[in-house]
């Protein structure tokens, strides 16, 4: 997916843990970027929601689950 009229600019991408991100910063864990504007989520089609959900599932895959105690 790219910005309209700008095929060099991605609107959805992910980084694996340890991958080099902008300015030589290493991703400490999986990271996802989804380019959206104000109210974009409410205007998404079913396919857009499915893509959003898939991106979140991918980012969470393998994440350690922390147990919170009181």
Long-range contacts (C-beta under 8 A, 24 or more apart in sequence): 1-51, 3-35, 10-35, 11-35, 12-51, 12-55, 14-55, 14-58, 14-59, 29-63, 30-58, 30-59, 30-60, 30-61, 30-62, 30-63, 31-59, 32-56, 32-58, 32-59
